[in-house]
């Protein structure tokens, strides 16, 4: 019989091992893998500091499963059936039952078709949106540095298995439960797991848990538990709930509530009047139910999800990954963008200049000492620039670096212990000039010369690094100052100008010295009103009015620490600004979380990406500008839908209620209302792809204007319909069934045309609609016309009357468009501007035009969808 492997032995003997009888880890269990001596843990896991082989890792992955907590996923069948459950579905189902009870089989089948079609369309669109969200989440997956076959590789964290050897750096989210190997202690933030705000120091041999964050230091670790077997039974949550409700969505949902209440009130009035007149109760109830269903915005959740998903996919093509879908529309309201400097406004490609050296030290020696305090493996831009500045590539060959302390935001320096050809060990360090000067205790002429050098470099836009050396156990001695130049990005100045044209004020946030920040900001066209963040307080301090005003009017901030970023965002928000914040480090996470829209820039740490709403995959601000434009277009599309939905509900309910009360006649049948709702709700889904124009100012919900314009359109509709009803009933003396068909066609054709009115603030032709929207709306109108001419489920209507309906509807459409323009002038007068020509929808909404204040009057006010200011 084959002897069990160490891992198999551990499975049977230790309840904390994945797959063991004891289930998941128990922190209080004696002798578990987080408390046993490290050598014994290695033995039980069949591992060593050299890691696993690829073959062994695959075997263990198959045995233990992925290193993730599987989300509870609803089956497709259950998700589809959910569309048949709920208040709206119940009303439709009652209408189906009543139709069968009355023997109205045509109504029965059509209403049933509405119920099924709504479920299928809603399920399909939600499924597509879910796939889009899943694809975006996959791009944000945590990577892990793992030893496999003796080499460092970076697979997805979900591929980790017990026995893997990983390496974690500052800003990394701990991907699995692990025991720390040899190395300096690290600071670990476990607040997400324990609620403890202060980081804990963890030394070699101690356990770190999945979901915590490395705040300071760098160290290797041995994985001992993954997936559901981790200490807390979950991995780090990188993305926010994609279904959280934003401010704009809440406003739209309030509109939905308003429509439901309006519908129920008018339908109740119809029922009371019909009963008083002695109409059959069941027939009246069936009609009332169907009318309620038609008035309720059944398609609203689907339109919301489709519009958000379409926007997210478009941004993904621009290398901006949305981890929280509603952040797209939150971004539409951003009026202040606090931008990180390095890599966002600058190229993040540092170039080493001619160094300053103290007396008795050569420039090459300064560069050599700095190079010894650098490490290429960390792929740090500063370290790479310094190493590239070593003229003689063999100069470092005779040196051996023992202990290396990586950079951290607190100490602001790196340090290395070095030996050379058997000589006494010495130490080298590099970091912020003020830190190195203080460390070396530099005074007198050396301090004056070094300070003058730093100021001279800063005046030229150079970043400075102090370099010091200590022989043996001796004191630190300053050897020089290195200048590093990070040139502005080629597109940064133009991008900032574009942001300012869009009403977004860009404020530069950097840890560099004040002089460097002023020089860089001046080159970028930001202005040179830069505040020294050292004079600011923190989130616990309430700033005076003067300081608050200085923060609000500053062009940027220098010498910024992480707590300053959070405080700056907080102060700006208190002043009523909608704030966007970019960042890349672990210490940026609180500010990214605090901001209305946190944006993790290219190369950001896992912690920053976890806190952000949008993650950029390419450097620079241009992607953010694209995201702002697209977010504003999405708001316009949703605004168009909101006005359309309110107006159509008022049109249908108002007309039907008036005719019933005034003429004691049902102007349309239940089957017609069902067909009306089915065709109109189906075509309106394409609003998510419509061409719109983004506004040159941040968006804000204007309920007064939305309700005002929708009410105007909604009240004109019943007047137009009553006019046609009078012609059909009194002038042409058509039979009541033909009148009902005629009114159905009128409501369908005119209702579909309403979307062309609500999607523009100017004349309906000022912004060409997307091809998809045009095809969908025209298709719905043609289907309604064919149904009327062929007499499908309705009384057949002669073609000349159908032609009359089309002409009548078109005439009122043109008249209503002029009424809409007048309503905008009264409700929201603004300076007239013309739209920029908009390309066809195949170019994608990201390419659509925007509002420019330069052109002549052509669109009766800003050419944007009604109601957002």
Secondary structure, DSSP 8 states (H G I E B T S, - for coil): -----HHHHHHHH-TTSTT-TT-S--TT-TT-TTTS-HHHHHHHHT--TT-B-HHHHHHHHHHH--SS-------HHHHHHGGGSSHHHHHHHHHHHHHHHHT-HHHHHHHHHHHHHHHHHHHHHHHHHHHHHHHHHHHT--B-EEEETTEEE--BGGG--TT-EEEEETT-B--SEEEE-SS--EEEE-HHHH---S-EEE-TT-EE-TT-EEEE-EEEEEEEE-GGGSSSS-----S--TT---HHHHHHHHHHHHHHHHHHHHHHHHHHHHHHTT--HHHHHHHHHHHHHHHS-TTHHHHHHHHHHHHHHHHHHTTEEESSTTHHHHHTT--EEEEESTTTTB----EE---EE-TT--HHHHHHHHHHT--GGGT-HHHHHHHHT-S-TTTTTTEEEEEEE---TTT-EEEEEEEETT---EEEEEE-HHHHHHHHT--HHHHHHHHHHHHHHHHTT-EEEEEEEEETT---EEEEEEEEE--B-TTHHHHHHHHHHTT-EEEEE-SS-HHHHHHHHHHHTS-S-EEEGGG---TTS---HHHHHHHHH-SEEES--HHHHHHHHHHHHHTT--EEEEE-SGGGHHHHHHSSEEEE-TT--HHHHHH-SEEESSSSSHHHHHHHHHHHHHHHHHHHHHHHHHHHHHHHHHHHHHHHHHHS--SS-HHHHHHHHHHHHHHHGGGGG----B-SS---B-HHHHHHHHHHHHHHHHHHHHHHHHIIIIIS---HHHHHHHHHHHHHHHHHHHHHHHT-SS-TTSS---HHHHHHHHHHHHHHHHHHHHTSSS----HHHHHHHHHHHHHHHHHHHHHHHHHHHHHS-----EE-----GGG-GGG--BEETTS-S-SSS--SSTTB-
